[in-house]
Amino acid sequence: LQTAVQMIVDFITGPFGRLLAIIAVIGLGFLAFAGRLSWFTAGAVIVGIGLVFGAPTIVDEMIAAVGK
């Protein structure tokens, strides 16, 4: 089970996830170009990308802070 979950995490935070993040940023660019980009949408996408790719580090820091 741990291996399967690790494969999912690697898939999401790996090259596939990176490509999705790039497409999301491109989408933000198109919305901005069309004058339809809200600050909320831009912030949500950027924070979401940061959380997805920062999740392993965030969890590791939380575990280190609490102790094993």
Secondary structure, DSSP 8 states (H G I E B T S, - for coil): -HHHHHHHHHHHHSHHHHHHHHHHHHHHHHHHHTT---HHHHHHHHHHHHHHHHHHHHHHHHHHHH--
